[in-house]
Amino acid sequence: MLGLYYRSAGHKGEWPLLAQSRHSPSRYLSSSRLALTIYHHLFALLLFIGDHCDPRIGGDMTDSPKAHSLGLFHILVRTIESVQSLGGSSQIRAALAALILTGCASPNSTPDTPKVVSQLDHIDVERFGIITSHKNCDRGAGEPCMITYNFTPRTVTIPAQQGVEFGIGFVLFGSPEGAPVKLRTVWIFAPVDSTSPTGPHRSETFSTAVIGTGSVRTYSIDEPWKLVPAVCTVEIWEGNRRLGSQTFNVIKQ
């Protein structure tokens, strides 16, 4: 008769799982129950691994680390308690504990790929003045439109005329090149006449620029209330740090 041999307290049995039994039927029955218990919990462990760890078996790895750990702990406790009640030795219980705890690591235990931290040093405003832009949307399906900006010679004097567009062009310096940086652009349009009914107008936009490349920010005189002499300032911010600014004088001709 084949049976499971294990090392219980005071028993010097052989270690091979299957060997010719030299024990009483009751001892063999206890060994069989122990074997079935171990196999039962190992099967539960395999199911848990398949559901929570291996996407090839259907796991989507969406469980939280807390729920994941609680699941493993539940299997561990049930296995050790069952083996102990059937007379399993401390060596067997320790081996099963190690197997269960290492059989399926937490989804968050795999070291993440180090993220590249971008460091924006400063910006240089290289161009400013009146702008003419051209939008090209004939770049194929799914391709974004490309806008080309042409600056007049540097000037800070802007005519208060409907449809006039002006702004700045700047380059971002930092590391690594090609890293994206989130910027905030603030435009402040303040009429020279303090009695103007509109008063100072402030607008903010958020966008992403790329270190090592150029970027453009524009402002349009596209509303009747902007057709007045004013001081218009643009500010570029990264978080709470102002990177640069440029002031324009809007004059009425």
Secondary structure, DSSP 8 states (H G I E B T S, - for coil): -EE-----TT------SSEE--S-HHHHHHHHHHHHHHHHHHHHHHHHHHHHT-GGGT----S-HHHHHHHHHHHHHHHHHHHHHTT--HHHHHHHHHHHHHHS--TT-S--------EEEEEEEEEEEEEEEEEE--S-TT---EEEEEE-SS--EEE--TT-EEEEEEEEEEESTT-EEEEEEEEEEEESSTT-SS--EEEEEEEEEETTSEEEEEEE--SGGGSS-EEEEEEEEETTEEEEEEEEEEE--
